[in-house]
Amino acid sequence: MTPRVAVIGAGPAGLATLKALADRGVPAVAFDAAAQVGGLWVYGAPHSSAYRTLHLNTSRTRTEFADLPMPADWPDYPDHTRIAAYLLDYAQRFGLPASVRLRHTVTGVVRDGDGWRVTAAGPDGVTTVHVEAVVIANGHNSRPKLPSPAYPGEITAEQLHSHDYRGPEQLAGRRVLVVGGGNSAMDIAVDASHVAPRTLLSVRRGVWIVPKHLLGKPSDTLNGALAKRLPWRVRQRISQTMLRFTVGRLSAYGLPEPEHGFLQDHPTLSDALLSRISHGEITVRPGIARFDGDRVHFTDGTQEEIDLVVWCTGYDIDLPFLDQALLGDGADRLPLFRHVFHQQAPGLMFVGLMQSTGSGLPVVEAQARLAAAHVSGQYALPTAAAQAADIAAEHRAARERWGERRPAMRIDFDAYLALAAKELAAGADRARRGQGVAWTRTTAKESTR
């Protein structure tokens, strides 16, 4: 059957999109550069940043797809091999592999009349599909980001971005400096502390360190229970009070205190970090002032000799295949309605272009359902003016909460899931009434050359 929709990526977001489209009877084709579905969770796959000690940092029940719960006998925080197997099982159970072109790298997504032309380079040459709609679901954690501008001085120590970290053997016997305050930085610092003679952790600004269990339960489930009843400001005060009692002040461990309130930045979940610091196996340092060969100078005046720098400094969003005119001021600033629908390009949708306070999987599942319902003609968008007003209001609220740290991408996990469900029902009602912006079907075709 000729595909009507092209999906870019076959990780969690792409698979959820394919399933949602299939549920609505919309034929689709997905392209992925890897040899297996699962995206970044597939250890060793192209663009994957998975390392051998990687585990979920959101709990199993808060991470699973609604359409396929994870096995109840799994641990609260499964490792990457289980998650990759879970995603493969999800794809197979719902018959998705037949719609996926593996080992195909998308090279172009451009407007083509009323539809879109998508080209992808694969083992047998270039494939071109002409479709009504495109869903970009390739994630945004594959292009390593390094400090810019670079720190002063020359570095003769080896450098490694967390994207290329695979296991503790890369750290063994070396004086390691880990730079960053996110989950990868904490995981890698802990790994280094078991195999390296010296482990330094440079943290420029404070972040909330959350144990993976509180009161005997996965910590994110407690906040989820409160989310159904309380606004985020109230949840913030409750969570901060609980963390003060259970963790104490982070400055007691040599870490900077968080600059932002809880739920105003992504927390770092770790059971091992504070223990390794308190046992002297990880030494905390502030930001970097400059480098001098194999020596690093910190802003507090201290200095250390190092053999390896591991940059855990995040990722840039990489969409080289898309007409850059459609990205405006950048992919992280796109004004997308419900973080899905492009405002100037009908038929261009995104699933997964967001930063959630919780897991990503339930969010991309909800976004996929919105996209699929629209393409099937069973969901009508609000008017363009109503969409623009809604986006502007959301961005204002995001700036008040998260500042200028990618406000267009930020969502509150629980609030978004509730909003997406409400929006799906409202859009279905608009479609029945003949109101809003309905989907207009165009011709689709496929060719290979």
Backbone hydrogen bonds in HBPLUS format (Angstrom, degrees):
<---DONOR---> <-ACCEPTOR-->    atom                        ^
c    i                          cat <-CA-CA->   ^        H-A-AA   ^      H-
h    n   atom  resd res      DA  || num        DHA   H-A  angle D-A-AA Bond
n    s   type  num  typ     dist DA aas  dist angle  dist       angle   num
A0004-ARG N   A0027-PRO O   2.91 MM  23  5.67 167.9  1.92 129.8 132.1     1
A0132-GLU N   A0004-ARG O   2.88 MM 128  5.40 140.7  2.04 131.4 142.0     2
A0133-ALA N   A0004-ARG O   3.30 MM 129  6.71 151.2  2.39 151.8 158.7     3
A0029-VAL N   A0005-VAL O   3.01 MM  24  6.51 151.0  2.09 159.1 168.2     4
A0006-ALA N   A0133-ALA O   3.04 MM 127  6.51 158.0  2.09 151.5 155.6     5
A0135-VAL N   A0006-ALA O   2.88 MM 129  6.31 161.5  1.91 159.6 165.0     6
A0007-VAL N   A0029-VAL O   2.81 MM  22  6.11 159.8  1.85 150.3 155.1     7
A0031-PHE N   A0007-VAL O   2.99 MM  24  6.48 150.1  2.09 166.2 175.5     8
A0008-ILE N   A0135-VAL O   2.90 MM 127  6.28 164.8  1.92 161.6 165.2     9
A0137-ALA N   A0008-ILE O   2.89 MM 129  5.35 145.5  2.01 137.5 148.2    10
A0009-GLY N   A0031-PHE O   2.80 MM  22  5.58 151.3  1.88 156.6 164.5    11
A0038-GLY N   A0010-ALA O   2.96 MM  28  6.23 167.4  1.98 140.0 144.2    12
A0015-LEU N   A0011-GLY O   2.89 MM   4  5.98 167.9  1.90 166.1 169.4    13
A0016-ALA N   A0012-PRO O   3.00 MM   4  6.06 161.9  2.03 144.9 150.3    14
A0017-THR N   A0013-ALA O   3.04 MM   4  6.17 148.6  2.14 140.8 149.4    15
A0018-LEU N   A0014-GLY O   2.93 MM   4  6.22 159.1  1.98 149.2 154.5    16
A0019-LYS N   A0015-LEU O   3.00 MM   4  6.24 163.0  2.03 153.7 157.8    17
A0020-ALA N   A0016-ALA O   2.99 MM   4  6.16 162.5  2.03 144.8 149.9    18
A0021-LEU N   A0017-THR O   2.92 MM   4  6.11 160.8  1.96 152.9 158.0    19
A0022-ALA N   A0018-LEU O   2.92 MM   4  6.11 160.7  1.95 148.2 153.8    20
A0023-ASP N   A0019-LYS O   2.84 MM   4  6.09 155.0  1.90 152.3 159.2    21
A0024-ARG N   A0020-ALA O   3.24 MM   4  6.49 134.0  2.47 135.7 146.6    22
A0024-ARG N   A0021-LEU O   3.04 MM   3  5.16 132.6  2.27  98.4 111.5    23
A0026-VAL N   A0021-LEU O   2.88 MM   5  5.04 172.1  1.89 145.1 142.4    24
A0025-GLY N   A0022-ALA O   2.98 MM   3  4.89 159.8  2.03 103.3 109.4    25
A0030-ALA N   A0099-SER O   2.80 MM  69  6.12 159.5  1.84 159.0 162.4    26
A0101-ARG N   A0030-ALA O   2.71 MM  71  5.98 169.3  1.72 160.4 163.2    27
A0032-ASP N   A0101-ARG O   3.12 MM  69  6.34 158.4  2.17 155.5 150.6    28
A0103-ARG N   A0032-ASP O   2.88 MM  71  5.98 102.1  2.50 140.9 159.2    29
A0104-HIS N   A0032-ASP O   2.88 MM  72  5.32 161.2  1.91 134.4 131.2    30
A0103-ARG N   A0034-ALA O   2.85 MM  69  5.10 148.8  1.95 144.6 145.3    31
A0041-TRP N   A0038-GLY O   3.35 MM   3  5.77 154.7  2.42 134.0 130.5    32
A0042-VAL N   A0039-GLY O   3.12 MM   3  5.94 171.3  2.13 125.4 128.0    33
A0045-ALA N   A0042-VAL O   3.07 MM   3  5.58 165.3  2.09 136.5 136.9    34
A0048-SER N   A0045-ALA O   2.98 MM   3  5.28 160.6  2.02 129.0 132.2    35
A0054-LEU N   A0051-TYR O   2.99 MM   3  5.36 163.6  2.02 122.4 124.2    36
A0052-ARG N   A0166-ARG O   2.91 MM 114  5.98 172.9  1.91 149.6 147.9    37
A0080-HIS N   A0054-LEU O   3.07 MM  26  5.77 143.9  2.21 152.7 145.9    38
A0056-LEU N   A0078-PRO O   2.89 MM  22  5.85 160.4  1.93 168.3 171.7    39
A0062-ARG N   A0059-SER O   3.07 MM   3  5.36 135.4  2.28 105.7 118.5    40
A0063-THR N   A0059-SER O   2.98 MM   4  6.03 111.4  2.47 145.2 163.3    41
A0060-ARG N   A0076-ASP O   2.73 MM  16  5.22 146.0  1.85 147.0 157.4    42
A0063-THR N   A0060-ARG O   3.09 MM   3  5.10 154.7  2.16 102.4 110.3    43
A0064-GLU N   A0060-ARG O   3.05 MM   4  6.04 151.9  2.13 161.1 163.7    44
A0068-LEU N   A0065-PHE O   3.20 MM   3  5.29 154.0  2.27 100.6 108.3    45
A0074-TRP N   A0071-PRO O   3.11 MM   3  5.61 165.1  2.14 117.3 119.9    46
A0083-ILE N   A0079-ASP O   3.21 MM   4  6.57 159.8  2.25 150.2 156.3    47
A0084-ALA N   A0080-HIS O   2.88 MM   4  6.02 163.5  1.90 152.1 156.2    48
A0085-ALA N   A0081-THR O   3.04 MM   4  6.18 156.9  2.10 141.0 147.5    49
A0086-TYR N   A0082-ARG O   2.79 MM   4  5.99 149.4  1.88 145.8 155.2    50
A0087-LEU N   A0083-ILE O   2.94 MM   4  6.21 156.4  2.00 150.9 155.8    51
A0088-LEU N   A0084-ALA O   3.05 MM   4  6.30 152.5  2.12 144.0 151.6    52
A0089-ASP N   A0085-ALA O   2.88 MM   4  6.08 156.7  1.93 147.3 153.9    53
A0090-TYR N   A0086-TYR O   2.87 MM   4  6.10 152.9  1.94 145.4 153.3    54
A0091-ALA N   A0087-LEU O   3.01 MM   4  6.24 159.4  2.05 144.4 149.1    55
A0092-GLN N   A0088-LEU O   2.96 MM   4  6.21 164.9  1.98 151.9 155.8    56
A0093-ARG N   A0089-ASP O   2.78 MM   4  5.81 162.8  1.81 152.4 157.7    57
A0094-PHE N   A0090-TYR O   3.28 MM   4  6.36 151.6  2.36 143.6 149.2    58
A0096-LEU N   A0091-ALA O   2.83 MM   5  4.93 169.0  1.84 155.4 153.0    59
A0095-GLY N   A0092-GLN O   3.20 MM   3  5.05 167.1  2.21 103.5 106.4    60
A0099-SER N   A0096-LEU O   2.86 MM   3  5.60 157.6  1.91 128.0 134.8    61
A0100-VAL N   A0097-PRO O   3.02 MM   3  5.14 167.6  2.04 112.5 116.2    62
A0105-THR N   A0121-ALA O   2.91 MM  16  5.20 159.0  1.95 148.1 145.1    63
A0121-ALA N   A0105-THR O   2.82 MM  16  5.20 156.2  1.87 148.8 143.8    64
A0107-THR N   A0119-THR O   2.86 MM  12  5.64 158.6  1.90 135.0 142.3    65
A0108-GLY N   A0119-THR O   3.38 MM  11  5.10 153.7  2.46 136.5 131.5    66
A0119-THR N   A0108-GLY O   2.94 MM  11  5.10 158.7  1.99 141.1 147.0    67
A0109-VAL N   A0321-PHE O   2.84 MM 212  5.80 133.5  2.06 159.2 146.4    68
A0110-VAL N   A0117-ARG O   3.06 MM   7  5.42 165.1  2.08 149.7 153.6    69
A0117-ARG N   A0110-VAL O   2.84 MM   7  5.42 166.5  1.86 162.8 167.4    70
A0112-ASP N   A0115-GLY O   2.93 MM   3  5.13 167.0  1.95 124.2 122.2    71
A0115-GLY N   A0112-ASP O   3.00 MM   3  5.13 153.8  2.07 127.3 125.0    72
A0116-TRP N   A0131-VAL O   2.77 MM  15  5.29 153.7  1.84 158.2 162.8    73
A0131-VAL N   A0116-TRP O   2.86 MM  15  5.29 154.2  1.93 149.7 156.9    74
A0118-VAL N   A0129-VAL O   2.87 MM  11  5.30 168.1  1.89 159.5 163.5    75
A0129-VAL N   A0118-VAL O   2.88 MM  11  5.30 160.5  1.92 152.3 158.7    76
A0120-ALA N   A0127-THR O   2.89 MM   7  5.28 149.0  1.98 149.9 158.8    77
A0127-THR N   A0120-ALA O   2.82 MM   7  5.28 167.4  1.84 160.6 162.4    78
A0122-GLY N   A0125-GLY O   2.76 MM   3  5.27 171.8  1.77 153.9 156.5    79
A0125-GLY N   A0122-GLY O   3.15 MM   3  5.27 164.8  2.17 117.0 116.3    80
A0449-ARG N   A0126-VAL O   3.03 MM 323  5.63 163.3  2.06 171.9 177.3    81
A0128-THR N   A0447-SER O   2.90 MM 319  5.35 160.2  1.94 158.1 162.1    82
A0447-SER N   A0128-THR O   2.84 MM 319  5.35 174.1  1.84 170.3 168.3    83
A0130-HIS N   A0445-LYS O   2.62 MM 315  4.99 165.3  1.65 163.0 163.3    84
A0445-LYS N   A0130-HIS O   2.80 MM 315  4.99 143.5  1.93 130.2 142.3    85
A0134-VAL N   A0347-GLY O   2.82 MM 213  6.16 160.8  1.86 163.9 166.4    86
A0349-MET N   A0134-VAL O   2.91 MM 215  6.20 163.0  1.94 164.3 169.1    87
A0136-ILE N   A0349-MET O   2.83 MM 213  6.28 162.9  1.86 157.4 155.1    88
A0351-VAL N   A0136-ILE O   3.04 MM 215  6.23 164.6  2.07 146.6 147.6    89
A0316-ASP N   A0143-ARG O   2.92 MM 173  5.51 159.7  1.96 163.0 166.7    90
A0145-LYS N   A0314-GLY O   2.93 MM 169  5.43 152.0  2.01 144.0 135.0    91
A0291-PHE N   A0152-PRO O   2.86 MM 139  6.24 157.8  1.91 146.6 153.2    92
A0293-GLY N   A0154-GLU O   2.77 MM 139  5.51 142.5  1.91 149.6 157.1    93
A0156-THR N   A0293-GLY O   2.95 MM 137  4.63 172.0  1.96 108.0 109.5    94
A0158-GLU N   A0307-ASP O   3.05 MM 149  6.23 144.5  2.18 147.7 139.0    95
A0309-VAL N   A0158-GLU O   2.82 MM 151  6.25 157.2  1.87 156.6 163.9    96
A0160-LEU N   A0309-VAL O   2.83 MM 149  6.15 143.8  1.96 162.5 172.6    97
A0311-TRP N   A0160-LEU O   2.71 MM 151  6.10 150.4  1.79 152.0 160.7    98
A0164-ASP N   A0161-HIS O   2.85 MM   3  5.66 152.7  1.93 125.8 132.0    99
A0162-SER N   A0311-TRP O   2.92 MM 149  5.94 155.4  1.98 152.2 146.9   100
A0165-TYR N   A0162-SER O   3.10 MM   3  4.97 165.3  2.12 104.4 108.3   101
A0170-GLN N   A0167-GLY O   3.13 MM   3  6.12 167.1  2.14 130.2 132.9   102
A0171-LEU N   A0168-PRO O   2.84 MM   3  5.26 157.5  1.89 115.7 123.5   103
A0172-ALA N   A0168-PRO O   3.16 MM   4  6.31 127.4  2.45 148.1 162.6   104
A0174-ARG N   A0171-LEU O   3.30 MM   3  5.84 147.9  2.41 144.0 139.3   105
A0173-GLY N   A0195-VAL O   3.13 MM  22  6.41 167.0  2.14 139.1 136.7   106
A0307-ASP N   A0175-ARG O   2.80 MM 132  5.04 175.7  1.80 140.9 142.4   107
A0308-LEU N   A0175-ARG O   3.18 MM 133  6.34 152.1  2.26 158.0 153.1   108
A0176-VAL N   A0198-ARG O   2.91 MM  22  6.19 153.8  1.98 167.2 159.2   109
A0200-LEU N   A0176-VAL O   2.80 MM  24  6.11 164.5  1.83 163.6 168.8   110
A0177-LEU N   A0308-LEU O   2.85 MM 131  6.17 161.8  1.88 163.7 169.9   111
A0310-VAL N   A0177-LEU O   2.79 MM 133  6.15 164.9  1.81 161.9 165.0   112
A0178-VAL N   A0200-LEU O   2.83 MM  22  6.07 172.9  1.83 155.6 156.6   113
A0202-SER N   A0178-VAL O   2.81 MM  24  6.15 163.3  1.84 165.0 170.5   114
A0179-VAL N   A0310-VAL O   2.97 MM 131  6.20 168.6  1.98 166.3 164.4   115
A0312-CYS N   A0179-VAL O   2.84 MM 133  5.57 152.7  1.91 154.2 161.7   116
A0180-GLY N   A0202-SER O   3.06 MM  22  6.28 167.6  2.08 165.9 168.7   117
A0186-MET N   A0182-GLY O   3.11 MM   4  6.41 162.2  2.15 154.3 158.7   118
A0187-ASP N   A0183-ASN O   2.96 MM   4  6.14 163.7  1.99 151.5 156.3   119
A0188-ILE N   A0184-SER O   2.89 MM   4  6.02 167.9  1.90 155.8 158.8   120
A0189-ALA N   A0185-ALA O   2.91 MM   4  6.02 158.2  1.96 147.1 153.6   121
A0190-VAL N   A0186-MET O   3.00 MM   4  6.16 157.8  2.05 146.2 152.0   122
A0191-ASP N   A0187-ASP O   2.93 MM   4  6.22 160.0  1.97 148.4 154.4   123
A0192-ALA N   A0188-ILE O   2.83 MM   4  6.05 163.7  1.86 152.0 156.2   124
A0193-SER N   A0189-ALA O   2.95 MM   4  6.14 149.2  2.05 143.8 152.0   125
A0194-HIS N   A0191-ASP O   3.17 MM   3  5.65 156.2  2.23 110.7 117.7   126
A0195-VAL N   A0192-ALA O   3.01 MM   3  5.35 146.1  2.13 109.7 119.5   127
A0196-ALA N   A0192-ALA O   2.70 MM   4  5.25 156.0  1.76 168.6 164.4   128
A0283-THR N   A0199-THR O   2.95 MM  84  6.25 170.6  1.96 158.8 161.7   129
A0201-LEU N   A0283-THR O   2.90 MM  82  6.16 155.1  1.97 156.1 157.2   130
A0285-ARG N   A0201-LEU O   2.84 MM  84  5.86 168.0  1.85 147.8 146.3   131
A0203-VAL N   A0285-ARG O   2.98 MM  82  6.43 158.0  2.03 164.8 161.9   132
A0268-THR N   A0208-TRP O   2.87 MM  60  6.08 177.5  1.87 178.4 178.8   133
A0210-VAL N   A0268-THR O   2.82 MM  58  6.04 166.0  1.84 153.6 158.0   134
A0270-SER N   A0210-VAL O   3.06 MM  60  6.25 149.2  2.16 141.3 150.7   135
A0219-SER N   A0212-LYS O   3.04 MM   7  5.49 160.1  2.08 119.0 123.8   136
A0214-LEU N   A0217-LYS O   2.81 MM   3  5.43 156.0  1.86 163.3 162.8   137
A0217-LYS N   A0214-LEU O   2.99 MM   3  5.43 166.2  2.01 116.9 121.4   138
A0221-THR N   A0218-PRO O   2.99 MM   3  5.64 146.3  2.11 117.8 127.3   139
A0222-LEU N   A0219-SER O   3.30 MM   3  5.64 139.2  2.47 103.6 113.2   140
A0224-GLY N   A0220-ASP O   3.07 MM   4  6.21 149.9  2.16 138.5 147.4   141
A0225-ALA N   A0221-THR O   3.00 MM   4  6.17 148.2  2.10 140.5 147.2   142
A0226-LEU N   A0222-LEU O   3.22 MM   4  6.54 151.7  2.31 143.0 150.1   143
A0227-ALA N   A0223-ASN O   2.94 MM   4  6.10 138.8  2.11 142.8 154.5   144
A0229-ARG N   A0226-LEU O   2.97 MM   3  5.53 157.6  2.02 116.4 123.7   145
A0230-LEU N   A0226-LEU O   2.88 MM   4  5.83 153.4  1.95 165.1 173.7   146
A0234-VAL N   A0231-PRO O   3.14 MM   3  5.61 124.8  2.46 108.4 120.7   147
A0235-ARG N   A0231-PRO O   3.09 MM   4  6.41 163.4  2.11 153.2 158.4   148
A0236-GLN N   A0232-TRP O   2.74 MM   4  5.88 147.9  1.84 145.5 154.7   149
A0237-ARG N   A0233-ARG O   3.22 MM   4  6.52 156.4  2.28 141.6 145.5   150
A0238-ILE N   A0234-VAL O   3.08 MM   4  6.38 163.1  2.11 153.0 157.5   151
A0239-SER N   A0235-ARG O   2.84 MM   4  5.97 167.4  1.85 154.5 158.2   152
A0240-GLN N   A0236-GLN O   2.88 MM   4  6.02 163.8  1.91 153.2 157.7   153
A0241-THR N   A0237-ARG O   3.05 MM   4  6.14 157.2  2.10 143.2 149.2   154
A0242-MET N   A0238-ILE O   3.02 MM   4  6.26 159.5  2.07 149.0 154.7   155
A0243-LEU N   A0239-SER O   2.92 MM   4  6.16 159.4  1.96 151.5 156.9   156
A0244-ARG N   A0240-GLN O   2.96 MM   4  6.14 149.0  2.05 144.3 152.5   157
A0245-PHE N   A0241-THR O   3.18 MM   4  6.46 149.9  2.27 145.1 152.2   158
A0246-THR N   A0242-MET O   2.95 MM   4  6.17 153.4  2.02 149.2 157.1   159
A0247-VAL N   A0243-LEU O   2.77 MM   4  5.32 158.8  1.81 139.8 147.2   160
A0248-GLY N   A0243-LEU O   3.20 MM   5  6.64 147.8  2.31 144.4 151.7   161
A0252-ALA N   A0249-ARG O   3.08 MM   3  5.75 156.7  2.14 114.9 121.3   162
A0253-TYR N   A0250-LEU O   2.91 MM   3  5.45 155.4  1.97 114.4 122.0   163
A0255-LEU N   A0250-LEU O   3.20 MM   5  5.34 148.0  2.31 144.8 135.3   164
A0254-GLY N   A0251-SER O   3.04 MM   3  4.84 160.5  2.08 101.1 106.5   165
A0264-GLN N   A0261-GLY O   2.95 MM   3  5.43 137.7  2.13 139.1 139.1   166
A0276-ARG N   A0272-ALA O   2.96 MM   4  6.17 161.9  1.99 161.8 166.8   167
A0277-ILE N   A0273-LEU O   2.94 MM   4  6.24 151.6  2.02 153.5 162.4   168
A0278-SER N   A0274-LEU O   2.89 MM   4  6.04 165.3  1.91 147.3 151.6   169
A0279-HIS N   A0275-SER O   2.99 MM   4  6.16 132.3  2.22 141.4 153.7   170
A0281-GLU N   A0276-ARG O   2.89 MM   5  5.22 139.5  2.05 168.8 168.2   171
A0280-GLY N   A0277-ILE O   2.94 MM   3  5.17 159.6  1.98 110.4 115.9   172
A0299-THR N   A0287-GLY O   2.95 MM  12  5.70 159.2  2.00 154.6 154.6   173
A0289-ALA N   A0297-HIS O   2.73 MM   8  5.47 163.3  1.76 143.8 147.4   174
A0290-ARG N   A0297-HIS O   3.23 MM   7  5.32 158.7  2.28 135.3 138.3   175
A0297-HIS N   A0290-ARG O   2.88 MM   7  5.32 176.8  1.88 167.2 166.5   176
A0292-ASP N   A0295-ARG O   2.77 MM   3  5.08 153.9  1.84 162.9 162.1   177
A0295-ARG N   A0292-ASP O   3.12 MM   3  5.08 149.5  2.21 109.6 118.3   178
A0306-ILE N   A0294-ASP O   2.77 MM  12  5.49 163.2  1.80 157.7 162.5   179
A0296-VAL N   A0304-GLU O   2.85 MM   8  5.47 160.2  1.89 158.8 164.1   180
A0304-GLU N   A0296-VAL O   3.01 MM   8  5.47 150.0  2.11 146.2 155.6   181
A0298-PHE N   A0302-THR O   2.87 MM   4  5.48 175.0  1.88 162.7 163.6   182
A0301-GLY N   A0298-PHE O   3.02 MM   3  5.56 160.2  2.06 121.7 123.7   183
A0322-LEU N   A0319-LEU O   3.26 MM   3  5.82 164.5  2.28 117.9 122.2   184
A0326-LEU N   A0323-ASP O   2.90 MM   3  5.72 155.5  1.96 123.8 130.3   185
A0327-LEU N   A0324-GLN O   3.02 MM   3  5.23 157.5  2.07 106.0 113.3   186
A0330-GLY N   A0327-LEU O   2.80 MM   3  5.12 160.5  1.83 134.1 137.5   187
A0333-ARG N   A0330-GLY O   2.95 MM   3  5.37 161.6  1.98 115.8 120.8   188
A0336-LEU N   A0334-LEU O   3.08 MM   2  5.75 122.5  2.43 108.5  92.7   189
A0339-HIS N   A0336-LEU O   3.18 MM   3  4.59 160.1  2.22 110.5 105.6   190
A0337-PHE N   A0341-PHE O   3.00 MM   4  5.03 154.5  2.07 142.3 139.2   191
A0340-VAL N   A0337-PHE O   2.97 MM   3  5.72 166.0  1.99 121.3 125.6   192
A0341-PHE N   A0337-PHE O   3.13 MM   4  5.03 161.7  2.16 141.7 140.5   193
A0350-PHE N   A0340-VAL O   2.79 MM  10  4.72 149.3  1.89 131.8 142.2   194
A0342-HIS N   A0348-LEU O   3.19 MM   6  5.76 167.1  2.20 166.7 165.5   195
A0348-LEU N   A0345-ALA O   3.06 MM   3  5.73 152.7  2.13 146.9 146.3   196
A0355-GLN N   A0409-MET O   2.71 MM  54  5.49 156.6  1.77 138.8 135.9   197
A0411-ILE N   A0355-GLN O   3.02 MM  56  6.19 149.2  2.11 156.1 151.5   198
A0357-THR N   A0411-ILE O   3.24 MM  54  6.61 130.7  2.50 146.6 159.9   199
A0363-VAL N   A0360-GLY O   3.07 MM   3  5.24 119.0  2.46 101.3 117.1   200
A0364-VAL N   A0360-GLY O   2.94 MM   4  6.23 164.3  1.96 165.6 169.5   201
A0365-GLU N   A0361-LEU O   3.02 MM   4  6.18 151.8  2.11 150.8 159.1   202
A0366-ALA N   A0362-PRO O   3.07 MM   4  6.26 152.4  2.14 138.9 145.2   203
A0367-GLN N   A0363-VAL O   2.90 MM   4  6.21 159.1  1.94 153.9 160.3   204
A0368-ALA N   A0364-VAL O   2.84 MM   4  5.88 156.3  1.90 142.6 149.1   205
A0369-ARG N   A0365-GLU O   3.16 MM   4  6.37 148.8  2.27 140.3 147.6   206
A0370-LEU N   A0366-ALA O   3.26 MM   4  6.60 149.2  2.36 142.5 149.8   207
A0371-ALA N   A0367-GLN O   3.03 MM   4  6.37 166.2  2.05 156.2 159.1   208
A0372-ALA N   A0368-ALA O   2.88 MM   4  6.03 167.8  1.90 153.2 156.7   209
A0373-ALA N   A0369-ARG O   2.98 MM   4  5.94 157.7  2.03 140.3 146.8   210
A0374-HIS N   A0370-LEU O   3.07 MM   4  6.24 153.1  2.14 147.2 154.1   211
A0375-VAL N   A0371-ALA O   3.08 MM   4  6.37 168.9  2.09 155.2 157.0   212
A0376-SER N   A0372-ALA O   2.99 MM   4  6.08 147.9  2.10 145.6 154.3   213
A0378-GLN N   A0373-ALA O   2.92 MM   5  5.16 136.8  2.10 166.4 165.8   214
A0377-GLY N   A0374-HIS O   2.99 MM   3  5.22 155.3  2.05 107.3 115.3   215
A0380-ALA N   A0427-GLY O   3.01 MM  47  4.84 169.9  2.02 115.5 116.0   216
A0381-LEU N   A0437-VAL O   2.94 MM  56  4.80 146.9  2.05 142.5 132.6   217
A0437-VAL N   A0381-LEU O   2.66 MM  56  4.80 157.6  1.71 134.7 142.9   218
A0387-GLN N   A0383-THR O   2.88 MM   4  6.19 156.9  1.93 156.8 163.8   219
A0388-ALA N   A0384-ALA O   2.97 MM   4  6.19 165.9  1.99 150.8 154.2   220
A0389-ALA N   A0385-ALA O   3.03 MM   4  6.22 161.0  2.06 148.1 153.1   221
A0390-ASP N   A0386-ALA O   3.00 MM   4  6.12 156.4  2.05 144.5 151.0   222
A0391-ILE N   A0387-GLN O   2.88 MM   4  6.14 163.3  1.91 157.7 161.9   223
A0392-ALA N   A0388-ALA O   2.98 MM   4  6.15 163.0  2.00 149.1 153.7   224
A0393-ALA N   A0389-ALA O   3.03 MM   4  6.23 159.2  2.08 146.1 151.4   225
A0394-GLU N   A0390-ASP O   2.92 MM   4  6.15 157.7  1.97 149.0 155.7   226
A0395-HIS N   A0391-ILE O   2.90 MM   4  6.12 159.9  1.94 154.1 159.1   227
A0396-ARG N   A0392-ALA O   3.02 MM   4  6.24 152.0  2.10 144.9 152.4   228
A0397-ALA N   A0393-ALA O   3.08 MM   4  6.34 163.1  2.10 149.0 153.0   229
A0398-ALA N   A0394-GLU O   2.86 MM   4  6.10 150.1  1.94 145.8 155.1   230
A0399-ARG N   A0395-HIS O   2.91 MM   4  6.11 154.1  1.98 146.4 152.3   231
A0400-GLU N   A0396-ARG O   3.07 MM   4  6.35 152.3  2.15 146.3 153.9   232
A0401-ARG N   A0397-ALA O   3.14 MM   4  6.37 141.4  2.29 139.6 149.4   233
A0402-TRP N   A0398-ALA O   2.65 MM   4  5.67 173.6  1.65 162.1 164.2   234
A0403-GLY N   A0399-ARG O   2.86 MM   4  4.27 138.0  2.04 116.2 121.9   235
A0406-ARG N   A0404-GLU O   3.05 MM   2  5.72 125.1  2.37 106.9  91.4   236
A0409-MET N   A0406-ARG O   3.06 MM   3  5.59 154.9  2.12 115.5 123.0   237
A0410-ARG N   A0407-PRO O   3.31 MM   3  5.22 148.2  2.42  98.5 107.2   238
A0416-TYR N   A0412-ASP O   2.75 MM   4  5.74 162.1  1.78 167.5 172.4   239
A0417-LEU N   A0413-PHE O   3.13 MM   4  6.36 164.2  2.16 151.1 154.9   240
A0418-ALA N   A0414-ASP O   3.17 MM   4  6.40 161.1  2.21 148.8 153.5   241
A0419-LEU N   A0415-ALA O   2.91 MM   4  6.09 156.1  1.96 146.0 153.4   242
A0420-ALA N   A0416-TYR O   2.73 MM   4  5.92 161.4  1.76 160.2 164.4   243
A0421-ALA N   A0417-LEU O   3.14 MM   4  6.28 159.0  2.19 143.2 148.2   244
A0422-LYS N   A0418-ALA O   3.07 MM   4  6.26 157.4  2.12 144.2 150.7   245
A0423-GLU N   A0419-LEU O   2.80 MM   4  5.99 153.2  1.87 148.5 156.5   246
A0424-LEU N   A0420-ALA O   2.92 MM   4  6.09 153.2  1.99 145.9 152.4   247
A0425-ALA N   A0421-ALA O   3.23 MM   4  6.49 158.7  2.28 145.0 149.4   248
A0426-ALA N   A0422-LYS O   2.94 MM   4  6.19 157.1  1.99 146.1 153.3   249
A0427-GLY N   A0423-GLU O   2.79 MM   4  5.91 159.9  1.83 152.1 157.1   250
A0428-ALA N   A0424-LEU O   3.04 MM   4  6.19 148.2  2.15 139.5 147.8   251
A0429-ASP N   A0425-ALA O   3.07 MM   4  6.32 150.7  2.16 143.4 151.0   252
A0430-ARG N   A0426-ALA O   2.94 MM   4  6.28 152.5  2.02 145.7 153.4   253
A0431-ALA N   A0427-GLY O   2.95 MM   4  6.16 155.7  2.01 143.7 150.1   254
A0432-ARG N   A0428-ALA O   3.05 MM   4  6.32 155.5  2.11 145.0 150.8   255
A0433-ARG N   A0429-ASP O   3.05 MM   4  6.24 147.8  2.16 144.2 153.0   256
A0434-GLY N   A0430-ARG O   2.93 MM   4  5.99 112.1  2.41 139.1 155.8   257
A0435-GLN N   A0430-ARG O   2.83 MM   5  4.83 165.9  1.85 147.9 146.9   258
A0434-GLY N   A0431-ALA O   3.22 MM   3  5.07 151.4  2.30  96.3 104.9   259
